[in-house]
Amino acid sequence: MFELHPRLKADTIPVIDWPLCRILLMNECAWPWLVLVPRRHGITEIHELDAGDREMLIQEIAAISTRLQNLSGADKMNVAALGNMVPQLHIHVIARFKDDPAWPKPVFGFQTPNPYDAEFLAEHMPQMVDALGDGPG
């Protein structure tokens, strides 16, 4: 039974489900930032996934990274699976720019969160869903 960790639920906006992962938008408008959460109960580490799920996870990370870079025009894509604050396995995919507020440092804890406003989400979420499609294929 898959259930999203309360902290992820509070800090993100659901975008779309792919074959393995729920794709979430981090509610932080300073960076284009997606979070992939494998829909598997009790998994905290990548190595805990079975071989097929690990392969699918890598495919989904690569596809999300490519699509987010194409959408944003990012200079660099940061991909991280830390899990220090949230034990549920989740992977951050963050579009970075050489002129962004934290460059070249990590974005985690860099500033007080700056959430998206409802108008921006209403205008851009359909485009994001369309651009992400229904999976890595």
Buried (B, 14 or more C-beta within 10 A) or exposed (E): EEEBBEEBEEBBBEBBBBEBBBBBBBBBBBBBBBBBBBBBEEBEEBEEBEEEBBEBBEBBBBBBBEBBBEBBEBEEBBEEBEBEEBEBBBBBBBBBBEEBEBEEEEBEEBEEEEEBEEEEBEEEBEEBEEEBEEBBE
